[in-house]
Amino acid sequence: MNPQKILRPLALAACAIAFASAAPLAAQAAAVDAGSFRIFVDGHAAGTEEFTIRRAGSGTAEEVTASGRVDVQLPSGTLELTPRLRATGLSADPVSYQVDVGGSSPQRIVGTVGSGRFSAKIVTGAGEQLREYVVSSGALVLDDGVAHHYYFLAQRGAARVPVIIPRESRQALATVTRRGEESTEVAGTQVRAYHLVVQVGGGPERHVWVDALNRVLKVEIPERSYVAVRTAVPR
């Protein structure tokens, strides 16, 4: 779906309000998961991802915030990501997302989800743009290169989930195949995990291993020679 560039001052105001309203809840939130991943590209250590997922409230008033930091050296250059996601309700539907991109191609995306649309302000060295595009009901944010975002996909338990890819300004359909329980290695320890195979649009297969609480243990994209694995088994 092609994004439409739309000048909407109200969209920027909505972004600011969405992130400001999350601040008071952050202090009350309990950690759902937190930790770090080591990232390997072409079999070599290439960087790290650190993250925290917190939950406050319950039921329809529940709010989940996820933040992290990704630093990885790719063949194409350095990639630095600082994502911040806010979601609400029983299904953890995203309401706001911000990602600061550093490294070789710096930019900032600040967006909100509502009324079936993703509205975003994109700031680059060349200036600012406002973009808005249609998203399906129940869509999740799945930013490329952010391993902890698969937690939200695993939570859904669905075979097909629409996903928002903010840095590509588009939505795609993620197909999730569950291959059952198996063993995988985390920090030198064999742990029982649930193996998911995720395919976004016509892209490469992404293999994801999660524990019984849907906490992400490992992500592998064979076609890209990419692996992200937890540095410690979650407690």
C-alpha positions as CSV (number, residue, x, y, z in Angstrom):
1,M,0.0,0.0,0.0
2,N,1.5,3.3,-1.1
3,P,1.8,5.9,1.7
4,Q,0.2,9.3,1.1
5,K,2.1,12.5,2.1
6,I,-0.5,14.6,4.0
7,L,0.1,17.9,5.8
8,R,-1.8,17.5,9.0
9,P,-0.8,19.6,12.0
10,L,-3.3,17.8,14.2
11,A,-1.4,14.5,13.6
12,L,1.7,16.0,15.2
13,A,-0.3,17.3,18.2
14,A,-1.7,13.8,18.6
15,C,1.8,12.3,18.6
16,A,2.9,14.6,21.3
17,I,-0.1,14.0,23.5
18,A,0.1,10.2,23.1
19,F,3.7,10.1,24.4
20,A,3.2,12.7,27.1
21,S,0.2,10.8,28.5
22,A,2.3,7.6,28.9
23,A,4.8,9.3,31.3
24,P,2.8,9.1,34.6
25,L,2.0,5.4,34.0
26,A,5.7,4.5,33.5
27,A,6.5,4.8,37.2
28,Q,3.6,2.5,38.2
29,A,4.3,-0.2,35.5
30,A,5.6,-3.7,36.3
31,A,8.2,-5.3,34.1
32,V,6.9,-8.0,31.8
33,D,10.3,-8.7,30.3
34,A,13.7,-7.1,30.2
35,G,17.1,-8.1,29.0
36,S,19.4,-8.1,26.0
37,F,20.2,-9.9,22.8
38,R,23.5,-10.5,21.1
39,I,23.2,-10.0,17.4
40,F,25.2,-12.1,14.9
41,V,25.5,-11.4,11.1
42,D,27.2,-13.9,8.8
43,G,28.2,-15.9,11.9
44,H,30.1,-13.0,13.5
45,A,29.1,-10.9,16.5
46,A,27.7,-7.6,15.1
47,G,26.0,-5.9,18.0
48,T,23.4,-5.9,20.8
49,E,19.8,-5.1,21.6
50,E,18.7,-4.1,25.0
51,F,15.0,-3.7,25.9
52,T,12.3,-3.4,28.6
53,I,8.6,-4.3,28.3
54,R,6.4,-3.0,31.1
55,R,2.7,-3.3,31.9
56,A,0.3,-1.1,34.0
57,G,-3.4,-1.5,34.7
58,S,-5.5,-4.5,33.7
59,G,-8.3,-5.5,31.3
60,T,-9.3,-2.8,28.8
61,A,-7.4,-0.2,30.9
62,E,-4.1,-2.1,30.5
63,E,-1.2,-0.3,29.0
64,V,2.0,-1.8,27.8
65,T,5.2,0.1,27.0
66,A,8.2,-1.3,25.2
67,S,11.5,0.5,24.8
68,G,14.9,-0.6,23.6
69,R,18.2,0.2,22.0
70,V,19.7,-1.7,19.0
71,D,23.3,-1.2,17.9
72,V,24.5,-3.3,15.1
73,Q,27.2,-3.2,12.4
74,L,25.9,-4.4,9.1
75,P,27.7,-4.9,5.8
76,S,25.8,-1.8,4.6
77,G,26.9,0.3,7.6
78,T,26.1,1.0,11.2
79,L,22.5,0.8,12.3
80,E,21.3,2.3,15.6
81,L,17.7,2.2,16.7
82,T,15.9,3.5,19.8
83,P,12.3,2.3,19.6
84,R,9.5,3.2,22.0
85,L,6.1,1.6,21.7
86,R,2.9,2.2,23.7
87,A,0.0,-0.2,23.4
88,T,-3.3,-0.5,25.2
89,G,-6.1,-3.0,25.9
90,L,-6.4,-6.8,26.2
91,S,-4.8,-7.3,22.8
92,A,-2.0,-4.7,23.3
93,D,-3.1,-2.6,20.3
94,P,-0.5,0.0,19.5
95,V,-1.5,3.6,19.9
96,S,1.9,5.4,19.5
97,Y,5.4,4.5,18.3
98,Q,8.6,6.5,18.0
99,V,11.9,5.3,16.7
100,D,15.2,7.3,16.5
101,V,17.5,5.9,13.8
102,G,21.2,6.7,14.0
103,G,24.2,5.4,12.2
104,S,24.6,5.7,8.4
105,S,21.0,7.0,7.7
106,P,19.7,9.0,10.7
107,Q,16.0,9.8,11.0
108,R,13.3,10.0,13.5
109,I,9.7,8.7,13.2
110,V,7.0,9.8,15.6
111,G,3.6,8.2,14.9
112,T,0.2,7.4,16.3
113,V,-2.3,4.7,15.4
114,G,-6.0,5.5,15.4
115,S,-9.2,5.5,13.3
116,G,-7.7,2.9,11.0
117,R,-4.6,4.9,10.1
118,F,-1.0,5.3,11.0
119,S,0.0,9.0,11.1
120,A,3.7,9.8,11.4
121,K,6.1,12.7,11.3
122,I,9.4,11.7,9.7
123,V,12.5,13.9,10.3
124,T,15.7,13.4,8.2
125,G,18.6,15.5,7.3
126,A,16.7,16.7,4.3
127,G,13.7,18.0,6.3
128,E,10.4,16.9,7.6
129,Q,7.5,14.9,6.1
130,L,4.1,13.9,7.3
131,R,2.8,10.5,6.2
132,E,-0.4,8.7,6.7
133,Y,-1.6,5.3,5.5
134,V,-4.4,2.9,6.2
135,V,-3.8,0.1,8.7
136,S,-6.1,-2.8,9.5
137,S,-7.9,-3.4,12.8
138,G,-5.7,-5.3,15.2
139,A,-2.4,-4.4,13.4
140,L,0.8,-4.6,15.4
141,V,4.1,-2.7,15.1
142,L,6.9,-5.0,13.9
143,D,9.9,-2.8,13.2
144,D,12.6,-4.5,11.2
145,G,15.6,-5.4,13.3
146,V,13.9,-5.1,16.6
147,A,13.8,-8.6,18.2
148,H,11.6,-7.9,21.2
149,H,8.7,-6.8,19.1
150,Y,8.0,-10.4,18.3
151,Y,6.7,-10.7,21.9
152,F,3.5,-8.9,20.8
153,L,3.1,-11.2,17.8
154,A,3.5,-14.3,19.9
155,Q,0.9,-13.0,22.3
156,R,-1.8,-12.9,19.6
157,G,-1.8,-16.6,19.0
158,A,-3.2,-16.0,15.5
159,A,-2.1,-17.5,12.2
160,R,-2.4,-14.2,10.4
161,V,-1.7,-10.7,11.8
162,P,-1.5,-7.4,10.0
163,V,1.8,-5.6,11.0
164,I,2.9,-2.0,10.6
165,I,6.5,-1.5,9.4
166,P,7.1,2.1,10.3
167,R,10.5,2.7,8.7
168,E,9.0,1.4,5.4
169,S,5.8,3.4,5.7
170,R,3.6,0.4,5.0
171,Q,1.5,-2.4,6.4
172,A,1.9,-6.1,5.5
173,L,0.4,-9.4,6.5
174,A,2.4,-11.6,8.8
175,T,1.7,-15.3,8.5
176,V,2.6,-17.2,11.7
177,T,3.2,-21.0,11.6
178,R,3.6,-22.8,15.0
179,R,6.1,-25.7,14.9
180,G,5.6,-26.8,18.5
181,E,7.9,-27.2,21.4
182,E,11.6,-27.8,21.0
183,S,15.0,-27.2,22.6
184,T,17.1,-24.1,21.8
185,E,20.3,-22.8,23.4
186,V,20.4,-19.6,25.4
187,A,23.6,-18.5,27.1
188,G,25.1,-22.0,27.0
189,T,21.9,-23.6,28.4
190,Q,19.4,-25.8,26.5
191,V,15.9,-24.5,27.2
192,R,12.5,-25.6,26.1
193,A,10.9,-23.1,23.7
194,Y,8.1,-22.7,21.2
195,H,9.2,-22.3,17.6
196,L,7.3,-19.9,15.4
197,V,7.9,-19.3,11.7
198,V,6.9,-15.8,10.7
199,Q,6.7,-14.6,7.1
200,V,5.9,-10.9,6.5
201,G,4.4,-10.3,3.0
202,G,6.6,-12.1,0.5
203,G,9.7,-11.6,2.7
204,P,12.1,-14.2,4.1
205,E,11.2,-16.6,6.8
206,R,11.9,-15.4,10.3
207,H,12.3,-18.1,13.0
208,V,11.3,-17.1,16.5
209,W,11.7,-19.0,19.7
210,V,9.6,-17.9,22.7
211,D,9.1,-19.3,26.2
212,A,5.8,-20.2,27.9
213,L,5.2,-16.5,28.7
214,N,5.9,-15.5,25.0
215,R,9.2,-13.8,26.0
216,V,11.5,-13.9,23.0
217,L,14.5,-16.1,23.3
218,K,15.9,-16.1,19.8
219,V,15.2,-14.7,16.4
220,E,16.8,-16.0,13.2
221,I,16.5,-14.9,9.6
222,P,18.5,-17.4,7.6
223,E,18.3,-15.5,4.3
224,R,19.9,-12.5,5.9
225,S,22.4,-14.5,8.0
226,Y,20.9,-12.7,11.1
227,V,20.6,-14.1,14.6
228,A,19.6,-12.4,17.8
229,V,19.8,-14.6,20.9
230,R,19.2,-13.7,24.6
231,T,22.3,-13.2,26.7
232,A,20.6,-14.9,29.7
233,V,17.6,-17.1,30.2
234,P,14.6,-15.0,31.4
235,R,13.6,-15.6,35.1
